[in-house]
Amino acid sequence: MRLKEGKNHHTYVVERIETELDLERRLEALGLTEGSRITILNNDKKGAMTVKFRGTRFALGRRIADSIFVKEDAA
């Protein structure tokens, strides 16, 4: 599923990121890579969403969240 479809306060594992190379490299520099755990703090389905990964909160736009594929975290 895509990150933008996730629910508030749920944790997911990043499976892949499908976006242009520059943006993918920027996300990697922030620590968002395949296998990373990401928690959705606020996803009101309108505008940017707030997420937390690697101990830091980030706001991601819908276009970026649409390019990140995740699965439910089993832990």
N, CA and C atoms as a LAMMPS dump frame, in Angstrom:
ITEM: TIMESTEP
0
ITEM: NUMBER OF ATOMS
225
ITEM: BOX BOUNDS ff ff ff
-5.0000000000000000e+02 5.0000000000000000e+02
-5.0000000000000000e+02 5.0000000000000000e+02
-5.0000000000000000e+02 5.0000000000000000e+02
ITEM: ATOMS id mol type element x y z
1 1 1 N 0.836 -1.182 0
2 1 2 C 0 0 0
3 1 3 C 0.882 1.247 0
4 2 1 N 0.304 2.348 -0.347
5 2 2 C 1.04 3.612 -0.36
6 2 3 C 0.935 4.272 1.021
7 3 1 N 1.967 5.008 1.387
8 3 2 C 2.001 5.656 2.697
9 3 3 C 0.804 6.571 2.907
10 4 1 N 0.37 7.265 1.867
11 4 2 C -0.745 8.2 2.024
12 4 3 C -2.047 7.495 2.413
13 5 1 N -2.114 6.183 2.243
14 5 2 C -3.309 5.415 2.599
15 5 3 C -3.272 4.921 4.046
16 6 1 N -2.163 5.159 4.736
17 6 2 C -1.987 4.671 6.1
18 6 3 C -2.864 5.394 7.111
19 7 1 N -2.967 4.785 8.292
20 7 2 C -3.812 5.314 9.358
21 7 3 C -2.968 5.98 10.438
22 8 1 N -3.571 6.943 11.114
23 8 2 C -2.9 7.647 12.202
24 8 3 C -2.446 6.676 13.284
25 9 1 N -1.269 6.931 13.831
26 9 2 C -0.685 6.19 14.949
27 9 3 C -0.397 4.727 14.626
28 10 1 N -0.282 4.388 13.353
29 10 2 C 0.131 3.052 12.937
30 10 3 C 1.57 3.134 12.442
31 11 1 N 2.311 2.048 12.639
32 11 2 C 3.698 1.984 12.195
33 11 3 C 3.798 1.043 11.008
34 12 1 N 4.579 1.452 10.022
35 12 2 C 4.752 0.703 8.787
36 12 3 C 6.232 0.521 8.496
37 13 1 N 6.533 -0.406 7.601
38 13 2 C 7.904 -0.629 7.137
39 13 3 C 7.95 -0.242 5.665
40 14 1 N 8.94 0.562 5.289
41 14 2 C 9.077 1.008 3.898
42 14 3 C 9.541 -0.162 3.042
43 15 1 N 8.777 -0.47 1.992
44 15 2 C 9.151 -1.528 1.056
45 15 3 C 9.97 -0.972 -0.098
46 16 1 N 9.517 0.158 -0.653
47 16 2 C 10.246 0.784 -1.76
48 16 3 C 9.788 2.229 -1.92
49 17 1 N 10.629 3.001 -2.585
50 17 2 C 10.317 4.392 -2.888
51 17 3 C 10.439 4.556 -4.396
52 18 1 N 9.369 5.003 -5.027
53 18 2 C 9.355 5.172 -6.485
54 18 3 C 9.14 6.643 -6.823
55 19 1 N 10.236 7.37 -6.916
56 19 2 C 10.163 8.788 -7.249
57 19 3 C 11.422 9.167 -8.024
58 20 1 N 11.515 10.416 -8.447
59 20 2 C 12.697 10.832 -9.196
60 20 3 C 13.943 10.694 -8.321
61 21 1 N 15.061 10.476 -8.952
62 21 2 C 16.307 10.153 -8.262
63 21 3 C 16.722 11.225 -7.244
64 22 1 N 16.581 12.495 -7.59
65 22 2 C 16.978 13.57 -6.676
66 22 3 C 16.201 13.509 -5.36
67 23 1 N 14.889 13.325 -5.463
68 23 2 C 14.051 13.253 -4.266
69 23 3 C 14.345 11.98 -3.479
70 24 1 N 14.554 10.891 -4.176
71 24 2 C 14.877 9.631 -3.499
72 24 3 C 16.179 9.772 -2.71
73 25 1 N 17.174 10.406 -3.288
74 25 2 C 18.455 10.621 -2.598
75 25 3 C 18.272 11.529 -1.382
76 26 1 N 17.427 12.54 -1.502
77 26 2 C 17.17 13.446 -0.378
78 26 3 C 16.504 12.687 0.77
79 27 1 N 15.522 11.851 0.458
80 27 2 C 14.861 11.057 1.495
81 27 3 C 15.85 10.099 2.158
82 28 1 N 16.727 9.512 1.361
83 28 2 C 17.759 8.637 1.916
84 28 3 C 18.676 9.41 2.857
85 29 1 N 19.018 10.63 2.504
86 29 2 C 19.877 11.452 3.35
87 29 3 C 19.203 11.763 4.693
88 30 1 N 17.884 11.828 4.688
89 30 2 C 17.133 12.058 5.92
90 30 3 C 16.971 10.772 6.739
91 31 1 N 17.289 9.64 6.13
92 31 2 C 17.192 8.365 6.832
93 31 3 C 16.011 7.517 6.434
94 32 1 N 15.259 7.939 5.434
95 32 2 C 14.108 7.157 4.978
96 32 3 C 14.559 6.237 3.849
97 33 1 N 14.817 4.982 4.187
98 33 2 C 15.3 3.999 3.234
99 33 3 C 14.42 2.759 3.305
100 34 1 N 14.617 1.843 2.368
101 34 2 C 13.878 0.582 2.404
102 34 3 C 14.173 -0.126 3.713
103 35 1 N 13.139 -0.63 4.357
104 35 2 C 13.295 -1.314 5.631
105 35 3 C 13.126 -0.406 6.84
106 36 1 N 13.062 0.909 6.632
107 36 2 C 12.871 1.848 7.739
108 36 3 C 11.466 1.716 8.302
109 37 1 N 11.358 1.921 9.617
110 37 2 C 10.041 1.951 10.256
111 37 3 C 9.573 3.4 10.273
112 38 1 N 8.309 3.62 9.909
113 38 2 C 7.754 4.968 9.838
114 38 3 C 6.382 4.964 10.504
115 39 1 N 6.157 5.914 11.397
116 39 2 C 4.883 6.022 12.116
117 39 3 C 4.145 7.251 11.623
118 40 1 N 2.875 7.079 11.3
119 40 2 C 2.053 8.2 10.857
120 40 3 C 1.484 8.893 12.088
121 41 1 N 1.807 10.161 12.254
122 41 2 C 1.312 10.939 13.388
123 41 3 C 0.005 11.638 13.044
124 42 1 N -0.103 12.15 11.816
125 42 2 C -1.324 12.842 11.401
126 42 3 C -1.517 12.684 9.901
127 43 1 N -2.599 12.035 9.541
128 43 2 C -2.945 11.865 8.134
129 43 3 C -4.426 12.2 7.99
130 44 1 N -4.706 13.472 7.775
131 44 2 C -6.108 13.89 7.687
132 44 3 C -6.656 13.806 6.257
133 45 1 N -5.872 13.206 5.359
134 45 2 C -6.266 12.972 3.961
135 45 3 C -6.393 14.24 3.127
136 46 1 N -5.955 15.396 3.674
137 46 2 C -6.028 16.639 2.902
138 46 3 C -4.628 17.244 2.887
139 47 1 N -3.881 17.588 2.158
140 47 2 C -2.605 18.256 2.363
141 47 3 C -1.511 17.364 2.938
142 48 1 N -0.558 18.001 3.564
143 48 2 C 0.621 17.3 4.077
144 48 3 C 0.26 16.385 5.243
145 49 1 N 1.066 15.339 5.404
146 49 2 C 0.894 14.439 6.535
147 49 3 C 2.141 14.52 7.407
148 50 1 N 1.979 14.245 8.694
149 50 2 C 3.095 14.275 9.627
150 50 3 C 3.468 12.839 9.974
151 51 1 N 4.765 12.55 9.853
152 51 2 C 5.26 11.206 10.13
153 51 3 C 6.485 11.289 11.029
154 52 1 N 6.861 10.142 11.597
155 52 2 C 8.057 10.086 12.428
156 52 3 C 8.872 8.873 12.006
157 53 1 N 10.149 9.11 11.736
158 53 2 C 11.068 8.012 11.471
159 53 3 C 12.445 8.414 11.963
160 54 1 N 13.202 7.426 12.418
161 54 2 C 14.534 7.65 12.974
162 54 3 C 14.53 8.705 14.089
163 55 1 N 13.422 8.76 14.853
164 55 2 C 13.346 9.66 15.999
165 55 3 C 13.025 11.106 15.687
166 56 1 N 12.711 11.425 14.441
167 56 2 C 12.448 12.809 14.042
168 56 3 C 11.1 12.909 13.335
169 57 1 N 10.393 14.007 13.6
170 57 2 C 9.105 14.258 12.943
171 57 3 C 9.328 15.007 11.631
172 58 1 N 8.581 14.614 10.606
173 58 2 C 8.662 15.261 9.295
174 58 3 C 7.26 15.479 8.742
175 59 1 N 7.109 16.5 7.927
176 59 2 C 5.884 16.713 7.162
177 59 3 C 6.18 16.295 5.73
178 60 1 N 5.358 15.421 5.196
179 60 2 C 5.514 14.959 3.818
180 60 3 C 4.299 15.378 3.009
181 61 1 N 4.531 15.914 1.824
182 61 2 C 3.433 16.266 0.937
183 61 3 C 2.784 15.025 0.353
184 62 1 N 1.609 15.191 -0.182
185 62 2 C 0.848 14.069 -0.755
186 62 3 C 1.61 13.383 -1.892
187 63 1 N 2.281 14.163 -2.739
188 63 2 C 2.997 13.566 -3.869
189 63 3 C 4.107 12.649 -3.381
190 64 1 N 4.814 13.077 -2.35
191 64 2 C 5.887 12.244 -1.798
192 64 3 C 5.298 11.012 -1.126
193 65 1 N 4.256 11.201 -0.324
194 65 2 C 3.628 10.072 0.381
195 65 3 C 3.047 9.058 -0.601
196 66 1 N 2.661 9.526 -1.779
197 66 2 C 2.11 8.638 -2.803
198 66 3 C 3.195 7.775 -3.448
199 67 1 N 4.448 8.187 -3.339
200 67 2 C 5.536 7.448 -3.98
201 67 3 C 6.245 6.481 -3.032
202 68 1 N 5.801 6.434 -1.766
203 68 2 C 6.413 5.548 -0.768
204 68 3 C 5.481 4.367 -0.518
205 69 1 N 5.977 3.176 -0.773
206 69 2 C 5.182 1.958 -0.585
207 69 3 C 5.582 1.307 0.729
208 70 1 N 4.575 0.94 1.533
209 70 2 C 4.827 0.401 2.864
210 70 3 C 3.99 -0.848 3.107
211 71 1 N 4.353 -1.557 4.19
212 71 2 C 3.538 -2.68 4.668
213 71 3 C 3.409 -2.518 6.17
214 72 1 N 2.388 -3.148 6.761
215 72 2 C 2.183 -3.079 8.203
216 72 3 C 3.399 -3.635 8.934
217 73 1 N 3.753 -2.99 10.019
218 73 2 C 4.871 -3.463 10.841
219 73 3 C 4.361 -4.575 11.746
220 74 1 N 4.985 -5.722 11.691
221 74 2 C 4.547 -6.881 12.47
222 74 3 C 4.91 -6.747 13.946
223 75 1 N 5.858 -5.892 14.274
224 75 2 C 6.313 -5.786 15.675
225 75 3 C 5.36 -5.04 16.55
